[in-house]
């Protein structure tokens, strides 16, 4: 027997049970998350460069698989120069476009130089944090300058002012980075390195999981991993050939254990989405796929913390470590960047974290005994858009669009390189047959030609501000199997009006269903106005899908047989033009136009006699493999088998548009 509703309120009212990783508002947590998302936006577009550096490091350093001094000489320049400059370039571009990217790169070089202590051996402190500071800061100052002089530059001096302002400000910021930011950050990282080494020596490094795992849910994982652990780990790799610090944040084991517990003991309504999430998280390395599962029941953070701590205990005991940053945190990346002889310790670390996380999460789920209660709690805490007739998250716009007009769909997330890539891949496959272009971007960089934007419900207000006023922003709550995905596809497939709140039928839809030419024309021409008129009458998301009405067989009127803009001086010339189109398309034999002209010149007979004269030839034409249109015969196979309405004069015309 299920417990009464008041007993279930304990789970429903867990702190932030309906929160997501992209909060909006003035609160501290929301600001921290937005800041973390901004830092991630500088890292994620450059993950490919991190992978290149990691593979070269794992393969060719002295402790690598195939030691090679010549090829290993690429490691230090990529670590100290390429990666920080790329980060500074990206951060500057996010703030002030291309001009910001250039000045951010110049400023980052100063910080990089301030972190290198010995050029001969190329040693020092990698300035990832310096790049995250100097790139956006220099771009922001340049943006302030550009706005201050906007409209005040004399004509003809624009290029001179633009180039010199960028160069002067970039040079000044490079000096600041060299003499100030670089040395200060190098000293700070040196202190942190000593503290981390002390924790490792005292077997206390697992305590870092208490802070790292909650920070991941706050979307600070990239800032922590690449901003703090990667520079410290790079120093360890230079000394020992491997570093355990690469495994603190990126271990895929805790997330795997949590998702397995959801699969076996979690709410039954959520279980069908878990297998796909496991593949994406464990093999794809997108850890944020399991954040909504934790936020549904925040106490599950204890499971990931316990799993991460256990894995680090095993890694410390077995001297586990990686030769480079596993970006993204996939088990495949782990195998690629594990130094020779370290795979057993690496596998033990990941498996221990997964097993402990699974056991703790299963205990929190009461090993499935509270599945019914969990279902009720999850239903109460689920986003309202999954309920029929519910109102979607406030996107700040009241736009609508006809599904038949949609040509570009944007998937937006914080950095534009994580969850949005996964959702874009799914929607691209679903919408390919409708000719819709699907792309992924950061939420603050939505292109002006986007017609529909799909984004997480926590990012919907930001997307509404960044997108054009005519763009429809559709929020979703789950990265897999969300009803919003079905609504978008249904609107495009059926030509229905799509709004942030749901679906609506376009006016004159009944006429289209009845097959009337007037209704079809009104529905086609009035879909844009229909969105605003019917936005308040959104249909439930779970409405059954209708099949699109098939209006004309494909072979009756091929696209190449349509001619627009032709001019005819007389009826005879029009008949010749139409006949020539049929001949060119293989639907008629040469000379058919002449026969039509002769038939059009015959005197009109009585209706009864004409009916008898038309009926017999038509029957003979059908038996002989031809079809008669008016008084002209054409091969049946070339024209098609559409039913002809003999009562209408339009149906007796040649199937050609002039």
N, C-alpha and C positions, 0 to 999 in steps of 0.2 A: 504493500500500500504506500502511495506517495505521501510524503510529509505535507502538511498544510502550507499554504502560500507564505505566511509570516516567517516560517522557518527557512524558506528559500531566500529571504531578503538579505541574508548574510553574504551570499555570493553576488547577488545583484548589486549591492552597494559597496563592493570593493573599490578602493580609491582608483579613480581614472579607469574604471572598467570599460568605458566606451571611448577612451582616448585613443589617439593614434600618434604616430611618430612625427607628425607635422602640425603641431599646435599653432593656433593663431591667437593673438592678443598681446596685452602688455605684461603678462606674468613672467616671472623669472624663468620657469621651465620653458615657456614658449620662446623666450629670447635665446635661451641656451640652445634649443633645438634649431632655431633659424640660423644661429651662428655656426653650429656644427654642420648644417646643410650647406652653408656658404663655403666652409673649409673643404667639405667633400666635393663641392663643385670645382675646386681647383685641382683636386687629385684625380678624380674619376676619368676625365678626358685623357689623362696621361698614363693610364694604367698600362697601355701597350708598351710604353717606354720602360716602365718598371719591370715588366715581364722580360723584355729584351736584356736589360741589365741583370736581372736575376738568373736567366739562363746562361749568359756568358760567365757570370760569377760561379754558378754551380758546376759548370763544365770545365773551366780552364784555370781556375786558381790552383795553387799547390795542393790544396785539400780536395779538389774537384775530381770529376770522373776521368777527364783526360787533361792532365796538367800541361799547359802550354804557355810559356812566358810571353811570347809575342802576342797571342790572342788575349791573355790576361791583362795586358797593358791597356785594354779598353775599359776595364772595370772602374779604375779611379776617375778618369775624365767623365765617364757617364754619371758616376755617383756625385762628384763634387761640382760638375759644371752643367751637364745636360739636364739632369732631372730638376735641380733647383731653378734653372732658367725657364724651363717649360712651365713649372708651377707659377713662377712670377709672371710669365707671359699670359697664362690663362687667367690668373687673378686680375691682372690689369685689364684684360679684355672684358671680363665680367663687369667691371666698373665703368669703363669709358671706351668700349669698342676697340678698334684697331689702334688708335692713338694711345689709349691706355695700355694696350698690350706691349707696344714698343717701349714706352717710358717705364713700364713695370719690369721689362727685361733688363733695361739699363741699370735700374736701381738694384735689381737682384744681383747683378754681377758684383757690385760693391760689397754686398753682404757675403757673397761667396768668397771673395778675396779676403775678407776679414776673418773667415773661419778656417782658412788653410794656413797651417803653421810651417810646413816644409814643402816647397815646390819640387825639390829634387826627388823626394820619395812620394810626393803627392799624398800627404797625410794631413789630418786636421779634423774638423767637425763638419759633416754635411749640413748645409744651410737650408734644409727644407722649411723649418720654422721661419727662418729669415726671409725666404721667398714668399711665404704666406703673409708676411707683414709688409715687406717692401713693395711687392708688386701692386696690391690693392691701394696702399697708401700713396704711392707715386701717381697712380692713375686718378685717385680721388683729388689730389692737389691740382693735377692738370685739368680735370673737369671743372673745378672751381674757377681756374684761370680762364678757361674757354667761355664759361658762362658770364664771367665778369666783363669780357671784351666783346661779347656777342653784339653785333650791330654797330660797333664803334670803330671798326677797322676801315681805313680808307680803301676805296676801290683800287684793285691792282696790287695791294700789299697783303692779301690774304695768305698766299702761299709762304711768303717771307715770314710773316708773324707766326703762322702755324709751325713751320719747321724750326725756327729759332727758339720759340717758346718750349717746344718739346725737347730740343737738344739741351738748352740751358737747365731746365728743370731736371731732366734725366741725369745730367752731369752732377748737379748739386745733390740729388738723392743718392747717386752712386758713392759720392764722398761720405755722406751720412752713413751709408751702409758699411763702408770700409772702416771708418774710424769709430763708429758708434754701435750700430745694431749688430754687426758681425762679431766683434770681440765680446760684447755683452752676452749674446746668445751662446757663443762658444764656451764662455766661463760657466754659464748656467747649465748647459748640457754636460759639461765636465763634472759639475757637482752632482747632477742627477745620475751620471754614469757611476760615480763612486758609490752613491746610495744604492743603486740597483745591484752592483757587484757585492755590496755588503749583504743585501737581502738574499742573493743567490748563495753566498757562502754560508749564511745562517739558515738555509732552507726555508726562508720566509717569502720567497717570490710568489707562491700561490696566493698570498693575501692580496695581491694586486687585483685578483679577480673580483673582489668585493666592490671595487670601484669600476673596473673595466666593463663587466657585464651590464650593469645598469646604464653606463654611458653608451653602450652600443644601442640600446633601445631609444636613447635620446639622440641617436643619429650622430654621435661624436666618434664613431668607430674609426673612420678614416683619419680624422685629426689626431687621434691617439696613436693609431698604428703607424701612420706615415710621418706624423709630425714629431712624435716622441720616441717610439720604440725603434723605428727604422734607422734614424741616425745613431742611436746607442748601439743597436745591433751591428751596424756597419763597422763600428770601431772594434767590436768583438770579433767579427769575421776577419778583419785584418790581422788580429793577434792570434786567434785560435782556429780559424777556418770554418767556424759555425757559431750560431748564437741561439740560445733558448728564447731570447726576447721576441724573435719573429713568431713564436708560437703562443704568446700571451693572449693576443686579441683575435688572431686569425684561425684558431683551432676549430674545425668544423664539427668536432665530436659533441659538444654540448647541445648544439642545435639539432643534430641528428637524434640524440636521445630524447629531447623534448618532443620532437615530431613523432617519433615512434610511440611515445606514451599517449599522445593525442590519438594516434591511429588505433591503438588497442583499448584504451580506457577513457578517452575523452568524450565530449558530447557527440552523440550519434549523428547529429546534423552536420558536424564539422568533419567527420571522418572521411567522407569521399574526396575532400580536397587535399588530404595529407599526402598521399603517394606522390603526386606531382610536385608538391612543395619539398618533399625529401630529395627528389632528383635535382631540383633547382638549387637547393641549399647545399647539399653534400657534394654533388658533382659540378654544378655550375658556379658555386662559390658566392651566390647572392644571399648573404645571411639575413638581410632585411625581410626576406620572405616569411620568416617565423616571428617577426616582431608583433604582427597583429594577434598571433596566438597567445603571446605573453600578455599583451595589453588586454585581452579578453579576460584574463585571470592573472593579475600582476603578481600574485604570490608565487607563480611559477618561476619567477626570477631566482628563487632559492635553488631550483633544480639546475639552471644553467651556471649559477655561481658554484654550486657544489661540484658539478661536472668539470668546470674549468679548473678549479682548485685541485681536484684529484688528478687531472691530467698533468698539471704542472708539477705535482709531487712526484709522479712517475718519471717525468722528463728530467727533473733534477737528479733523481736517483740513478737514472740510466745514462746521464750525460747526453741527452737528446738535444738536437738543435738543427737549424736550417742554414744553408749557405747564402740565401737571399730571401727577399720578401716574397711570400706566396700570394701574389696578387692576381686574381681574387683568391679568397680563402677556400679554395676547392681542394679536395683530396687529390685530384690530378696534379694541381700545382704543388702540393706537398711532396708528391713522389718525384717531381721534376727538380725541385730545389733542395732535396735531401742529399747531403754529401755521401760519398762512398762509405759503406759500413755503418750508416746511421739509420737504415730503414727499419730495423727491428724496434729500436727505441721510438722512432716516430710512430709506427703502427700501434705500439703499446700505449703511447700517449693519447692518440686519438680514440682508440677503443675504450680505454679507461674512462675518459671524459664522457663518451657516449653512454656507457653502461651506468655510470653513477647518475648522470642526468636523467636517464630513463627511469631508474629505480625511484629517485626522489619525486619526479613528476608523477609516476604511477601511484606512489603513496599519497600525494596530494589529491589525485583523482580517486582515492579510496579503491584503487584497483578495479574500477568499473562499477562498484556497488552504488555509486551516486550518479550514474550516467543519466537517469531520468531527471534528477534534480539539476544536473549540469545542463541538460538540454533546455529546461525551463529558464534557467539563469542566462544561458547564452541567447535564448530567444528574446528575453527581456532586455539584454544588453546589446543586442545586435543593432546595427545601424538601421534607421527607420526606412531607408530606401528599399530594403528587401521586403517590406511589408506592402501588400496591395493597397494602392491609393495613398501611400505615404508621400510626404513632401520632402524633396531632396534638400541637401545642404544649401545654405544661402551662398550663391555665387556672385551676387552683386549685379547680375544682368537678368533681363527678362527676354532674352533673344530666343528665337525659334528658327528652324530651318526645315524645309521639306527634304525627306530622305532621298528622293530622286535627284536632288540638286547637289548632294554632298559629293565632293571630289577629293577633299583632303581632310584627313583625321590626324590629330596630334595627340600623342600620349606624353603627358608632362609629369615629371617628378622633380625632387629637389635639385639633383645634379644632372639629370637627363641621361645618366649612364648606368643606372642600377635597375630598379624595379620597372622603370619605363621601357627599358629594352625588352624585358621579358613580356610585358603586356603588349608592346608593339608587335613583337614576333607572333603572338597569338592572334591579334586582331588582323594582322597583315594576311595571314592564311585564311581567315574567315571572310574577309572582304575582297580578296583578290578577284573573285568571279564577278564583282560589281564594278571593277575598275576604279576603286577608291585607293588613293595614295595614303599610306600610313607611315608616320615618322615620329621620332621621340626627341624631345628637347627639354632643357631645364624650364621650370615653371615660370621663371622671370624672363624667358627669351622665346615666348610663343610667337611664331611668324605671323605677319599681317594677313596672309592668305589662308589661314586656318579657318575652316568652317565649323568644325566640331573639335572640342578638346576633352579628352578623358583624363581625369586626374583623381588622386586620392582625396577623400572628402575633407581632410584636414588642409589640403592645399587649394581647395576650391575658391576661397576668397582671394588668395593671391593670384590664381589663374584668372579670375574675373577681372582683376585690376590690370593684369598684363595683356590680356587678350583684347582684340578689337571689340567694339560694342556689339557688332553683329554676330560674333562667334558664340556658339552654344557650348557652355561648360557643363559637362555631365560628370558628377562625382560618383565614385565607387568606394566601397569599403574593403573589399577583399581582392587580392591580386589574382585569384584564381576562381573562376566560375561565378563571378559577381553578376547579379541580374542586370546591371547597367550595360554590360557587354552585349547581352541578348537584346536589350531595348534598342541599342544603336544599330545592330545588324538588322533587326526587324524593321526599323524605320527605313533603312536604306533598301531593303529587299522589297518592301511593300509600298514605298513612296509616301509613307505617313509623316506627319509633322512631328519633329523631335524637339522637345524642350528640356530644360534641366530637371523638371519635375516628372516627365514621363512622355507618353505618346498621345497624339490626338489625330483624329481622322480629318482629312482635308475636305472642304465643301465639295459637293457634287460627286462624292465617292459613290453614292447610290447610282448615279447616272452611268458611271463607268462600269459598275457591276452589271447594270442592265444592258450594256453594250451600245448605248446611244452615242452618236458622234458628238452631240452638243455637250453631254455630260463629260465625255473624255476631254474635250477641249477646255471646258471650264476647270476641270481638275488639274489639267496640265498648266494652264496659265495662272491659276489662282493659288498655287501651293505656297508661294511666298507670303501672301497676305493671310493665308489660312493659319499660319503659325501663330501670329499675334492674336487672331480672333479666337482661337481655340486653345490657347495655352492653359486657361483655367480649367479646361475639361479634359485633363490628361487621363488616358486609359490606364488601368492597372498594368503593372509590369508583367504579370503572369497571364495576360490575355492570349488566347490561342492564335498562332500564326495563320494567316490566310495565304492561299496560293495565288501567285500573280496570274491575272487573266491572260490567256494567250490570244492575241488579237489577230494575227495574220501568219499563215505558214511562211517559213523562210524562203521557199522557192517561188512564191507567187510574185513578189516584187523585189528582186535583188537590189541592193544599194547602188550597184553600178548602172542600173537601168533608170536611175532618177537624174533628170537634167533640169537645172535651174537657170533662169535668165535667158532662155532661148527666145528668139523673135521670129514671128511668122507673119508675112504680109497678107496671106489669105488662108482659107480653110484647107485648100489643097496642099499648100506648103506645110501646114501643120501636120497633116496626115503623113506626108512624106518624111518629115522629121521624126515623128513617132515610129513610123515603120522602120526607118533606118536604125533607130535605137534597138528595136527588137531583132533586126537582122544582125547587128553587131554583137548582141548578147546571145545569139544562137537560139532565140525563141521563135524565129520566123525564117522563112525561106526568101531568097531574093525574088523580087517581083510581087510580094504580098502587098506593098503599098499601092501598086498599080491596080490590083484587084479591088482594094478598098475604095480607091478613087472611082472606079467604074460602078461599084455598088452604091456609092453615095449619090451618083447621078441618075440612078434608076427612079422612075416614077413610083410614088407610094401607092400600095394597093390597099384594099379593104383590110380591116383588122382581122377578120376571121380568116380570110385567105392568106394574109401574111403570117398568121399564127400557124396555119397548117404547113406553109412553106418553110417556116423556120424549124418546126418540130422535127420533120423527117430528116433534113440534113444534119441536124444536131445529133440525132440518134446514130445516123450513119457515121458521123465523125467520131463519136465515142467508140464505136466498134472498130474503127480503122486506125485508132491510135492518134487521132487529132481532136482538137477542140475548136468550135466555131465561136468567134467573138463578132457579133453583128453578122456581116456577110463574108468575113475573112476566116480562113482556116489556119491554125498554128499547131505545131507538135505539142501533144498533151504533156509529155515529160518535161519539156523546157519551161512550161508556164506554171505548172503545179496543178493541184486538184482541189482548189478552193471552190466552195459552192457558189454558183452564179444566181443572182437574183434577177429573174427574167422580167419582173414587173417594173424594174427601175431602169431608166435610160442610162444611168451612170454605169451600171454593171455591164453594159454592152460595149463600153469603150475599151480601147486597147489598154492593157495594164502598164501604162507608161505615164509619167508625170512630166509635163512640159511647162 
